[in-house]
Amino acid sequence: MSKNYKAAITSTLLWVQESRKTAEYIVQGLSRAELCALSRNDNIYMAPSDDRKRRIASVTYDRIMTLPKELQQLLSTCDLDTAKQIVLLSVMLNDDLFHDFMVEVYKEKIILGEKTLVNNDVRIYLDNKRLTYESVQKISEVSLKKIAQTYVKFLLEAGLLNNRKECIIQYQYVDATLEDILRKYSFNDYLFMLMGG
């Protein structure tokens, strides 16, 4: 099969505040190269190392560029909760393995009325992908464990799970402006995941 799943997500964070800053620069018209130079020279993300400066600039830029312009604009000005919702969508749009997890596992749990997500859910999903996709077969066991941890961490940070121990699915209030934009661009699945119906 042709999907090229990868484990790159394990070396990133959700980076909500950094993504908001990146969105501001994108809205101002900065290119990827200009943003990376700004990060390197002015440490706009307050990163502890040159490698981290480069990584944050690259990853947040790539994620945000997958969003429609209206979401980029909204991300640059919205409140923190709305920013988390937009950033999580940008991660989904930038990472096929995470996107498919959200649709095949997280959304399915909501449809079935299940209240919790457990680490085993993530692991079963990854094992099933491993049986079907060569790109997942190439991912090491250590990386697969880290992917599972990263998914749960991102959902916790975005507010879609209550805490690491219980992992109860949390429905979100979605700002009317964000809801309108999501509907306009047919992100109805994602809206369903946020609102629980």
Disulfide bonds with the S-S distance in Angstrom:
none
